Amino acid sequence: MESIREGFDVFLHDGDKAFGAVRAVRKHGIVVYVENAGDFEVPLSAVTDAHSGKVILDSGKLDPKLKQSIARAHSGEDPRI
């Protein structure tokens, strides 16, 4: 697993659309900015992989509020674009 750095895109599944980005890296977790929702603390135990500037999370280990925010991350986008 590659070292996680600020600016990495964050996904639930590799190949999906990113829902946010790493805002900060801390000793026991990362701070993830989720589009249309703000910052969330994510424990390192929820990170399944990090490579090529991407962080993949295990949705089963995420807080319910964060999962709801991820589901709405792209709701404000025009689907025709």
GROMACS elastic network, one bead per residue, 0.5 to 0.9 nm:
[ bonds ]
;  ai    aj funct       b0    kb
    1     4     6  0.85822   500
    1    48     6  0.87454   500
    1    49     6  0.58983   500
    1    50     6  0.53522   500
    1    51     6  0.63952   500
    2    49     6  0.78751   500
    2    50     6  0.52567   500
    2    51     6  0.51997   500
    2    52     6  0.78951   500
    2    53     6  0.85597   500
    3    50     6  0.69702   500
    3    51     6  0.79746   500
    4     7     6  0.89684   500
    4     8     6  0.71223   500
    4    22     6  0.82407   500
    4    25     6  0.71562   500
    4    30     6  0.85499   500
    4    50     6  0.64025   500
    4    51     6  0.81495   500
    4    53     6  0.79022   500
    4    54     6  0.82176   500
    4    55     6  0.72928   500
    5     8     6  0.60288   500
    5    22     6  0.70600   500
    5    23     6  0.85094   500
    5    24     6  0.75022   500
    5    25     6  0.65553   500
    5    53     6  0.79487   500
    6     9     6  0.88908   500
    6    21     6  0.76497   500
    6    22     6  0.50193   500
    6    23     6  0.53197   500
    6    24     6  0.54609   500
    6    25     6  0.66272   500
    6    30     6  0.89595   500
    6    31     6  0.89968   500
    7    21     6  0.56635   500
    7    22     6  0.51680   500
    7    23     6  0.63344   500
    7    24     6  0.83352   500
    7    53     6  0.77988   500
    7    54     6  0.89355   500
    8    20     6  0.86699   500
    8    21     6  0.55207   500
    8    22     6  0.53407   500
    8    23     6  0.83275   500
    8    50     6  0.87363   500
    8    52     6  0.85144   500
    8    54     6  0.51648   500
    8    55     6  0.65025   500
    9    18     6  0.59810   500
    9    19     6  0.76972   500
    9    20     6  0.59526   500
    9    22     6  0.64487   500
    9    53     6  0.63987   500
    9    55     6  0.61836   500
    9    56     6  0.87185   500
   10    17     6  0.88112   500
   10    18     6  0.54243   500
   10    19     6  0.61370   500
   10    20     6  0.52583   500
   10    21     6  0.51892   500
   10    22     6  0.67940   500
   10    32     6  0.76526   500
   10    33     6  0.89171   500
   10    34     6  0.87250   500
   10    53     6  0.88443   500
   10    54     6  0.58145   500
   10    56     6  0.60112   500
   10    57     6  0.74301   500
   11    14     6  0.64400   500
   11    15     6  0.81792   500
   11    16     6  0.66078   500
   11    17     6  0.68682   500
   11    19     6  0.61259   500
   11    20     6  0.74473   500
   11    21     6  0.87273   500
   11    54     6  0.72868   500
   11    55     6  0.61692   500
   11    57     6  0.62904   500
   12    16     6  0.72623   500
   12    17     6  0.87654   500
   12    18     6  0.80041   500
   12    19     6  0.83181   500
   12    55     6  0.83660   500
   12    56     6  0.53947   500
   12    57     6  0.50172   500
   12    58     6  0.64472   500
   12    59     6  0.64652   500
   12    70     6  0.89650   500
   13    16     6  0.55850   500
   13    17     6  0.84909   500
   13    18     6  0.89283   500
   13    56     6  0.61312   500
   13    57     6  0.74098   500
   13    58     6  0.84178   500
   14    17     6  0.84295   500
   14    18     6  0.89404   500
   14    54     6  0.82603   500
   14    55     6  0.85896   500
   14    56     6  0.65986   500
   15    18     6  0.85920   500
   16    19     6  0.88315   500
   18    21     6  0.77677   500
   18    54     6  0.87155   500
   19    33     6  0.85079   500
   19    34     6  0.59339   500
   19    35     6  0.62408   500
   19    70     6  0.61716   500
   19    71     6  0.85723   500
   19    72     6  0.89739   500
   19    73     6  0.57851   500
   19    74     6  0.72834   500
   20    32     6  0.65569   500
   20    33     6  0.53233   500
   20    35     6  0.56299   500
   20    70     6  0.82909   500
   20    73     6  0.78961   500
   21    31     6  0.85371   500
   21    32     6  0.55577   500
   21    33     6  0.53817   500
   21    34     6  0.68725   500
   21    35     6  0.85547   500
   21    54     6  0.86801   500
   21    55     6  0.85197   500
   22    25     6  0.73858   500
   22    30     6  0.67450   500
   22    31     6  0.59031   500
   22    33     6  0.62866   500
   22    34     6  0.89963   500
   22    55     6  0.81874   500
   23    30     6  0.75017   500
   23    31     6  0.53337   500
   23    32     6  0.54013   500
   23    33     6  0.60003   500
   23    39     6  0.78018   500
   24    29     6  0.87575   500
   24    30     6  0.57103   500
   24    32     6  0.72273   500
   25    28     6  0.83964   500
   25    29     6  0.64361   500
   25    31     6  0.64117   500
   26    29     6  0.51987   500
   26    30     6  0.55586   500
   26    31     6  0.77021   500
   27    30     6  0.81325   500
   27    44     6  0.86637   500
   28    42     6  0.86494   500
   28    43     6  0.60330   500
   28    44     6  0.58361   500
   28    45     6  0.84763   500
   29    41     6  0.68105   500
   29    42     6  0.54455   500
   29    45     6  0.78920   500
   29    46     6  0.86959   500
   29    47     6  0.88313   500
   30    40     6  0.82528   500
   30    41     6  0.59090   500
   30    42     6  0.52968   500
   30    43     6  0.64586   500
   30    44     6  0.68342   500
   31    39     6  0.62919   500
   31    40     6  0.54947   500
   31    42     6  0.61015   500
   31    43     6  0.87795   500
   32    38     6  0.80761   500
   32    39     6  0.54414   500
   32    40     6  0.52384   500
   32    41     6  0.64293   500
   32    42     6  0.69671   500
   33    36     6  0.88851   500
   33    37     6  0.75616   500
   33    38     6  0.52413   500
   33    40     6  0.63792   500
   34    37     6  0.54069   500
   34    38     6  0.53435   500
   34    39     6  0.62199   500
   34    40     6  0.74495   500
   34    66     6  0.83801   500
   34    69     6  0.70320   500
   34    70     6  0.67183   500
   34    73     6  0.64694   500
   35    38     6  0.65868   500
   35    39     6  0.89531   500
   35    69     6  0.81469   500
   35    70     6  0.79375   500
   35    72     6  0.82925   500
   35    74     6  0.70587   500
   36    69     6  0.77287   500
   36    72     6  0.75107   500
   36    73     6  0.56500   500
   36    74     6  0.76610   500
   36    75     6  0.83293   500
   36    76     6  0.78861   500
   37    40     6  0.87428   500
   37    66     6  0.87236   500
   37    69     6  0.60059   500
   37    70     6  0.83402   500
   37    72     6  0.83347   500
   37    73     6  0.71879   500
   38    69     6  0.88307   500
   40    66     6  0.69921   500
   42    45     6  0.82641   500
   42    46     6  0.67961   500
   42    47     6  0.82215   500
   42    57     6  0.89503   500
   42    62     6  0.72617   500
   42    63     6  0.83956   500
   42    66     6  0.89936   500
   43    46     6  0.56336   500
   43    47     6  0.74567   500
   43    61     6  0.86218   500
   43    62     6  0.84382   500
   44    47     6  0.53067   500
   44    48     6  0.85745   500
   45    48     6  0.76864   500
   45    57     6  0.89767   500
   45    58     6  0.85985   500
   45    61     6  0.76461   500
   46    56     6  0.85871   500
   46    57     6  0.55184   500
   46    58     6  0.52295   500
   46    59     6  0.75532   500
   46    60     6  0.80335   500
   46    61     6  0.53091   500
   46    62     6  0.66957   500
   47    50     6  0.75630   500
   47    55     6  0.69702   500
   47    56     6  0.59259   500
   47    58     6  0.61925   500
   47    61     6  0.88265   500
   48    55     6  0.78104   500
   48    56     6  0.56206   500
   48    57     6  0.54455   500
   48    58     6  0.60175   500
   49    54     6  0.81041   500
   49    55     6  0.59184   500
   49    56     6  0.51334   500
   49    57     6  0.72158   500
   50    53     6  0.71773   500
   50    54     6  0.54992   500
   50    56     6  0.61734   500
   51    54     6  0.53093   500
   51    55     6  0.66993   500
   51    56     6  0.86212   500
   52    55     6  0.85884   500
   57    60     6  0.87665   500
   57    61     6  0.81423   500
   57    62     6  0.81664   500
   58    61     6  0.56584   500
   58    62     6  0.70337   500
   59    62     6  0.53016   500
   59    63     6  0.85228   500
   59    67     6  0.71500   500
   60    63     6  0.85034   500
   62    65     6  0.83553   500
   62    66     6  0.65473   500
   62    67     6  0.65469   500
   63    66     6  0.52927   500
   63    67     6  0.64221   500
   63    68     6  0.88737   500
   64    67     6  0.50132   500
   64    68     6  0.62448   500
   64    69     6  0.86375   500
   65    68     6  0.51658   500
   65    69     6  0.62720   500
   65    70     6  0.87178   500
   66    69     6  0.50066   500
   66    70     6  0.61709   500
   66    71     6  0.86822   500
   67    70     6  0.50623   500
   67    71     6  0.63123   500
   67    72     6  0.88475   500
   68    71     6  0.51452   500
   68    72     6  0.65394   500
   68    73     6  0.87207   500
   69    72     6  0.51599   500
   69    73     6  0.59524   500
   70    74     6  0.81772   500
   71    74     6  0.76725   500
   71    75     6  0.81147   500
   72    75     6  0.51068   500
   72    76     6  0.81551   500
   73    76     6  0.77043   500
   73    77     6  0.89528   500
   74    77     6  0.55568   500
   74    78     6  0.88759   500
   75    78     6  0.82721   500
   75    79     6  0.89760   500
   76    79     6  0.89976   500
   77    80     6  0.87067   500
   77    81     6  0.80530   500
   78    81     6  0.57896   500
